[in-house]
Structure formats: C-alpha cells, structure tokens
Amino acid sequence: MIARKKKRVHDARAISKPARAWQRMLSGRRLDLLAPSPLDIEIEDIAHGLARLARWNGQTSGNYPYSVAQHSLLVVDICTVFRPQWPPKWKLAALLHDAPEYVIGDLISPFKAAVGIDYKAFEQTLESAIHLRCGLPACLPASISQVIKRADIASAYFEAVHLAGFTPLEAGKIFGTPRRISSVTITPISTREAEKRFLRRFRNLAAEADLLPLPTT
C-alpha cells in the first residue's frame, strides 16, 4: 500500500512538472520555443545551426552534407534571376526563408504534411520573431513570399537532380521544371565554409538594405 502511494505521488509530480520549452544557443541566449522573443535571436546562432543541418535528410552525394545554409544561398541567387531589380531587403528575406529550421530542424515536406497545421503555425511564429530581429516585416507581403517559394521549389528541383539521385523527369513531376534557369552547378561545401558564406551574405545584404536590427538588451 505504501509503495503504491509513493508511486502515485511520484507520477503526480512527473505530470505536474512542466517540460522544458527553451533551447540554449551557443551565443548564450535561451530561446523560448513556445513564445520566441526577437531579443533572444542571434544571426550567428542561425548561421551556425543551418550550416550543420543537412537537406534531404542527408541523402545527397558529395564530400559534405548539403546544408540548409548553402541551400539558402542558392535560393537568394535564384530570386535574383527571377527579380533582378529586387531591393536587398527582399533578398535578405529569401536568405532567411528557412531560418526557423535552426531550431526545429529540416523536416521533409511529406512529414510536414503529416504533422499538420500546428507545425506550420509554430514555424510562422518563429519566423516572425526572426524577421523582427533582423529588421524585416514580421509577415512578408504575399507577392514577395510567392517569389521566394518559387525559387525554393526551383532549388529543390536542381538539388534533386544534381545531389539526391532523381532523374530530370522524376524531379520535374514533383517540383516542376524551372523556367528562366537552364542549369545550376551545386557542389556541397564544408560546414565552416557554409556558415561563413551565409554570414557574409547576410551582413552584405543588411548593409545594402540599411536595416537596423532590433537592439539586444
């Protein structure tokens, strides 16, 4: 009887104790995953995480995993082809289009669909905090998001063909065949190089856009 009572007390404590909902970053920031604050977001943490996060669940060819950071750079390049006159701030938004993945990881599209709308809402909340931290609108205009999405899909086509073992026909059925871009050369680079290039592109675009990131405390 006493043993059962102790077990019930232990179970009640386990149930009542709230689960940890924050992640400590290398910068020292603690990011609340349920209510992310722009003040707890640092671009160095984003670049570090995305450079170590493999696209395609790591099922790519090459000497290095193909990182989300390198993918983000490609998306900016494709956006520039689609919209040559785009101001730097929208290119910066394109660079950050997968930034929430530095916290939540790169889930493949089929799994995102299986998780459902709650996952998407969580991703959007984190994305808004990142945008505010970097001096961008919390929610991008639909016309801007559409171009970024189009570039994202185009990049997926080229990655599928060049890195993930898809035939052009196979990739075209899933992603569509990109227009206005005949070919893209993709060579996976090291984690350190991907992080360095991502940060350099971010800083250059932020400077060109004359954006003032939200000050930290």
Backbone hydrogen bonds in HBPLUS format (Angstrom, degrees):
<---DONOR---> <-ACCEPTOR-->    atom                        ^
c    i                          cat <-CA-CA->   ^        H-A-AA   ^      H-
h    n   atom  resd res      DA  || num        DHA   H-A  angle D-A-AA Bond
n    s   type  num  typ     dist DA aas  dist angle  dist       angle   num
A0005-LYS N   A0001-MET O   3.00 MM   4  6.29 156.3  2.06 148.3 154.7     1
A0006-LYS N   A0002-ILE O   2.96 MM   4  6.25 161.8  1.99 154.4 158.6     2
A0007-LYS N   A0003-ALA O   3.02 MM   4  6.22 152.3  2.10 143.1 151.0     3
A0008-ARG N   A0004-ARG O   2.92 MM   4  6.24 151.8  2.00 148.1 155.5     4
A0009-VAL N   A0005-LYS O   3.01 MM   4  6.31 156.1  2.07 150.6 156.8     5
A0010-HIS N   A0006-LYS O   2.92 MM   4  6.15 160.8  1.96 149.2 154.6     6
A0011-ASP N   A0007-LYS O   2.86 MM   4  6.09 159.6  1.91 149.6 155.1     7
A0012-ALA N   A0008-ARG O   2.93 MM   4  6.11 154.0  1.99 144.8 151.7     8
A0013-ARG N   A0009-VAL O   3.03 MM   4  6.29 156.9  2.09 149.2 154.9     9
A0014-ALA N   A0010-HIS O   3.01 MM   4  6.27 154.8  2.08 147.0 154.2    10
A0015-ILE N   A0011-ASP O   2.97 MM   4  6.20 148.3  2.07 145.0 153.4    11
A0016-SER N   A0012-ALA O   2.91 MM   4  6.09 158.5  1.95 149.4 155.2    12
A0017-LYS N   A0013-ARG O   3.00 MM   4  5.99 145.8  2.12 147.0 153.9    13
A0033-LEU N   A0021-ALA O   2.74 MM  12  5.63 158.4  1.79 157.5 165.2    14
A0023-GLN N   A0031-LEU O   2.96 MM   8  5.30 149.4  2.05 135.4 142.7    15
A0031-LEU N   A0023-GLN O   2.93 MM   8  5.30 158.2  1.98 154.0 148.3    16
A0025-MET N   A0029-ARG O   2.80 MM   4  5.31 166.1  1.82 162.9 166.9    17
A0028-GLY N   A0025-MET O   2.92 MM   3  5.34 157.1  1.97 111.5 119.2    18
A0040-ASP N   A0037-SER O   2.99 MM   3  5.51 160.5  2.03 116.7 122.8    19
A0041-ILE N   A0038-PRO O   3.21 MM   3  5.36 160.2  2.25 113.4 113.6    20
A0045-ASP N   A0042-GLU O   3.06 MM   3  5.39 125.1  2.37 104.4 117.4    21
A0046-ILE N   A0042-GLU O   3.18 MM   4  6.58 155.7  2.24 148.8 155.8    22
A0047-ALA N   A0043-ILE O   2.87 MM   4  6.12 170.2  1.88 156.6 158.1    23
A0048-HIS N   A0044-GLU O   2.96 MM   4  6.01 159.9  2.00 143.1 149.2    24
A0049-GLY N   A0045-ASP O   2.94 MM   4  6.07 164.0  1.96 148.1 152.3    25
A0050-LEU N   A0046-ILE O   2.90 MM   4  6.04 174.2  1.90 160.8 162.6    26
A0051-ALA N   A0047-ALA O   3.05 MM   4  5.99 150.7  2.14 142.5 149.8    27
A0052-ARG N   A0049-GLY O   3.12 MM   3  5.34 144.5  2.25 102.9 113.2    28
A0053-LEU N   A0050-LEU O   3.29 MM   3  5.04 165.3  2.31 100.2 103.6    29
A0069-ALA N   A0050-LEU O   3.20 MM  19  4.85 145.7  2.32 113.1 107.3    30
A0068-VAL N   A0053-LEU O   2.87 MM  15  5.79 142.0  2.01 159.1 168.6    31
A0055-ARG N   A0066-TYR O   2.73 MM  11  5.74 176.0  1.73 169.3 168.3    32
A0058-GLY N   A0055-ARG O   2.97 MM   3  5.87 161.2  2.00 125.8 130.4    33
A0059-GLN N   A0056-TRP O   2.87 MM   3  5.47 168.7  1.88 125.4 127.4    34
A0061-SER N   A0163-LEU O   2.88 MM 102  5.10 143.6  2.02 129.1 140.2    35
A0071-HIS N   A0067-SER O   3.03 MM   4  6.32 157.3  2.08 144.8 151.7    36
A0072-SER N   A0068-VAL O   2.88 MM   4  6.05 151.7  1.97 145.0 151.9    37
A0073-LEU N   A0069-ALA O   3.22 MM   4  6.56 147.9  2.33 142.6 150.1    38
A0074-LEU N   A0070-GLN O   3.14 MM   4  6.48 151.3  2.22 145.6 153.2    39
A0075-VAL N   A0071-HIS O   2.97 MM   4  6.33 153.2  2.05 151.3 158.7    40
A0076-VAL N   A0072-SER O   3.16 MM   4  6.46 153.5  2.23 144.6 150.6    41
A0077-ASP N   A0073-LEU O   3.14 MM   4  6.46 157.6  2.19 144.8 150.5    42
A0078-ILE N   A0074-LEU O   2.94 MM   4  6.26 155.5  2.00 153.1 159.7    43
A0079-CYS N   A0075-VAL O   2.88 MM   4  6.08 157.2  1.94 148.7 155.3    44
A0080-THR N   A0076-VAL O   3.00 MM   4  6.24 147.9  2.11 145.5 154.1    45
A0081-VAL N   A0077-ASP O   3.21 MM   4  6.59 138.1  2.40 136.4 146.8    46
A0081-VAL N   A0078-ILE O   3.06 MM   3  5.04 125.4  2.37  94.9 109.1    47
A0082-PHE N   A0078-ILE O   2.98 MM   4  6.33 160.0  2.02 152.7 157.8    48
A0083-ARG N   A0079-CYS O   2.72 MM   4  5.84 156.5  1.77 152.7 159.6    49
A0086-TRP N   A0083-ARG O   3.09 MM   3  5.45 165.4  2.11 120.4 121.8    50
A0090-TRP N   A0087-PRO O   3.12 MM   3  5.91 141.7  2.27 122.1 130.0    51
A0092-LEU N   A0088-PRO O   2.85 MM   4  6.13 148.3  1.95 150.2 159.8    52
A0093-ALA N   A0089-LYS O   3.03 MM   4  6.28 145.6  2.15 133.0 141.9    53
A0094-ALA N   A0090-TRP O   2.98 MM   4  6.25 146.2  2.09 138.4 147.2    54
A0095-LEU N   A0091-LYS O   2.92 MM   4  6.27 150.6  2.01 144.5 152.3    55
A0096-LEU N   A0092-LEU O   3.09 MM   4  6.36 141.9  2.24 142.1 152.0    56
A0097-HIS N   A0094-ALA O   3.19 MM   3  5.06 167.0  2.21 106.4 108.3    57
A0099-ALA N   A0096-LEU O   2.98 MM   3  4.83 166.5  2.00 108.7 111.9    58
A0101-GLU N   A0098-ASP O   2.95 MM   3  5.73 156.5  2.01 125.3 132.2    59
A0102-TYR N   A0099-ALA O   3.02 MM   3  5.91 174.8  2.02 130.3 132.0    60
A0103-VAL N   A0100-PRO O   3.03 MM   3  5.82 165.1  2.05 121.0 125.8    61
A0104-ILE N   A0100-PRO O   3.15 MM   4  6.40 169.3  2.17 147.1 149.6    62
A0105-GLY N   A0101-GLU O   2.88 MM   4  4.38 142.9  2.01 115.7 119.8    63
A0111-PHE N   A0108-ILE O   2.97 MM   3  5.57 125.7  2.27 116.3 129.5    64
A0112-LYS N   A0108-ILE O   3.12 MM   4  6.44 154.0  2.19 150.5 158.4    65
A0113-ALA N   A0109-SER O   3.01 MM   4  6.27 158.2  2.06 156.4 161.5    66
A0114-ALA N   A0110-PRO O   3.12 MM   4  6.38 144.3  2.26 135.6 145.1    67
A0115-VAL N   A0111-PHE O   2.88 MM   4  6.16 149.4  1.97 150.1 158.3    68
A0116-GLY N   A0112-LYS O   3.07 MM   4  6.36 162.2  2.11 152.2 155.8    69
A0121-ALA N   A0117-ILE O   2.91 MM   4  6.19 157.9  1.96 156.6 162.3    70
A0122-PHE N   A0118-ASP O   3.05 MM   4  6.26 158.6  2.10 147.3 152.6    71
A0123-GLU N   A0119-TYR O   2.96 MM   4  6.21 159.6  2.01 151.7 157.4    72
A0124-GLN N   A0120-LYS O   2.94 MM   4  6.17 155.3  2.00 150.0 156.2    73
A0125-THR N   A0121-ALA O   3.02 MM   4  6.25 152.0  2.10 147.0 154.1    74
A0126-LEU N   A0122-PHE O   3.16 MM   4  6.43 161.7  2.20 150.9 154.8    75
A0127-GLU N   A0123-GLU O   2.93 MM   4  6.13 155.1  1.99 145.3 153.1    76
A0128-SER N   A0124-GLN O   2.94 MM   4  6.11 155.5  2.00 146.6 152.0    77
A0129-ALA N   A0125-THR O   3.25 MM   4  6.54 155.0  2.31 142.8 148.7    78
A0130-ILE N   A0126-LEU O   3.02 MM   4  6.32 154.7  2.08 149.4 156.6    79
A0131-HIS N   A0127-GLU O   2.90 MM   4  6.16 161.5  1.93 153.6 158.4    80
A0132-LEU N   A0128-SER O   3.03 MM   4  6.26 164.3  2.05 150.3 153.8    81
A0133-ARG N   A0129-ALA O   3.02 MM   4  6.19 156.6  2.07 144.8 151.4    82
A0134-CYS N   A0130-ILE O   3.07 MM   4  6.29 140.8  2.23 144.9 155.1    83
A0134-CYS N   A0131-HIS O   3.09 MM   3  5.18 127.1  2.38  96.5 110.3    84
A0136-LEU N   A0131-HIS O   2.78 MM   5  4.75 159.3  1.82 149.3 143.4    85
A0135-GLY N   A0132-LEU O   3.27 MM   3  5.17 167.6  2.28 103.4 106.6    86
A0214-LEU N   A0133-ARG O   3.09 MM  81  4.94 140.5  2.25 115.3 127.1    87
A0144-ILE N   A0141-PRO O   3.01 MM   3  5.39 129.9  2.27 107.9 120.6    88
A0145-SER N   A0141-PRO O   3.05 MM   4  6.39 166.3  2.07 159.9 163.8    89
A0146-GLN N   A0142-ALA O   2.93 MM   4  6.06 152.6  2.01 150.1 157.1    90
A0148-ILE N   A0144-ILE O   3.08 MM   4  6.39 166.3  2.10 155.9 159.7    91
A0149-LYS N   A0145-SER O   2.87 MM   4  6.04 156.5  1.92 147.7 154.5    92
A0150-ARG N   A0146-GLN O   2.93 MM   4  6.10 154.3  1.99 142.5 149.7    93
A0151-ALA N   A0147-VAL O   2.93 MM   4  6.23 155.6  1.99 150.3 156.5    94
A0152-ASP N   A0148-ILE O   2.84 MM   4  6.05 149.2  1.94 144.8 154.2    95
A0153-ILE N   A0149-LYS O   2.94 MM   4  6.21 156.3  2.00 151.0 156.0    96
A0154-ALA N   A0150-ARG O   3.00 MM   4  6.22 154.9  2.06 142.8 150.2    97
A0155-SER N   A0151-ALA O   2.87 MM   4  6.07 156.1  1.93 146.8 153.0    98
A0156-ALA N   A0152-ASP O   3.03 MM   4  6.29 148.3  2.13 139.5 148.2    99
A0157-TYR N   A0153-ILE O   3.04 MM   4  6.39 147.9  2.14 145.3 153.3   100
A0158-PHE N   A0154-ALA O   3.21 MM   4  6.60 162.9  2.24 152.6 154.8   101
A0159-GLU N   A0155-SER O   2.88 MM   4  6.07 159.8  1.92 152.9 159.2   102
A0160-ALA N   A0156-ALA O   2.85 MM   4  5.90 156.3  1.91 144.4 151.1   103
A0161-VAL N   A0157-TYR O   3.08 MM   4  6.38 156.9  2.14 149.2 154.6   104
A0162-HIS N   A0158-PHE O   2.85 MM   4  5.90 169.1  1.87 152.2 156.0   105
A0163-LEU N   A0159-GLU O   2.77 MM   4  5.24 151.3  1.85 139.8 146.8   106
A0164-ALA N   A0159-GLU O   3.10 MM   5  6.41 142.6  2.25 146.0 152.7   107
A0166-PHE N   A0160-ALA O   2.99 MM   6  5.33 161.3  2.03 147.5 142.8   108
A0171-ALA N   A0167-THR O   2.89 MM   4  6.13 171.1  1.90 164.6 166.4   109
A0172-GLY N   A0168-PRO O   2.84 MM   4  5.86 150.4  1.93 140.6 149.6   110
A0173-LYS N   A0169-LEU O   3.09 MM   4  6.33 145.1  2.22 144.6 152.3   111
A0174-ILE N   A0171-ALA O   3.18 MM   3  5.26 126.6  2.48  96.4 109.6   112
A0175-PHE N   A0171-ALA O   2.78 MM   4  5.84 175.8  1.78 165.0 166.2   113
A0176-GLY N   A0172-GLY O   2.78 MM   4  4.21 132.1  2.01 111.0 122.1   114
A0194-ALA N   A0190-SER O   2.87 MM   4  6.09 160.1  1.91 153.9 159.8   115
A0195-GLU N   A0191-THR O   2.97 MM   4  6.19 163.6  2.00 154.9 158.9   116
A0196-LYS N   A0192-ARG O   3.00 MM   4  6.17 159.7  2.05 145.4 151.3   117
A0197-ARG N   A0193-GLU O   2.90 MM   4  6.09 165.2  1.93 152.8 156.4   118
A0198-PHE N   A0194-ALA O   2.97 MM   4  6.06 157.7  2.02 147.0 153.4   119
A0199-LEU N   A0195-GLU O   3.04 MM   4  6.21 168.1  2.05 151.9 154.6   120
A0200-ARG N   A0196-LYS O   2.96 MM   4  6.12 158.3  2.01 146.8 153.4   121
A0201-ARG N   A0197-ARG O   2.92 MM   4  6.07 162.1  1.95 148.1 152.6   122
A0202-PHE N   A0198-PHE O   2.93 MM   4  6.13 161.3  1.96 150.1 155.9   123
A0203-ARG N   A0199-LEU O   2.94 MM   4  6.12 170.3  1.95 153.7 155.7   124
A0204-ASN N   A0200-ARG O   2.98 MM   4  6.11 158.5  2.03 148.4 154.5   125
A0205-LEU N   A0201-ARG O   2.96 MM   4  6.07 167.6  1.98 153.1 156.4   126
A0206-ALA N   A0202-PHE O   2.86 MM   4  6.00 162.7  1.89 154.7 160.2   127
A0207-ALA N   A0203-ARG O   2.99 MM   4  6.03 152.9  2.07 139.6 146.7   128
A0208-GLU N   A0204-ASN O   2.94 MM   4  6.16 158.7  1.98 146.9 153.0   129
A0209-ALA N   A0205-LEU O   2.86 MM   4  6.00 152.2  1.94 147.2 155.0   130
A0210-ASP N   A0206-ALA O   3.03 MM   4  5.99 113.0  2.49 129.2 144.6   131
A0211-LEU N   A0206-ALA O   3.15 MM   5  5.50 162.8  2.18 155.6 159.4   132
A0210-ASP N   A0207-ALA O   3.12 MM   3  4.95 145.1  2.25  94.5 105.1   133
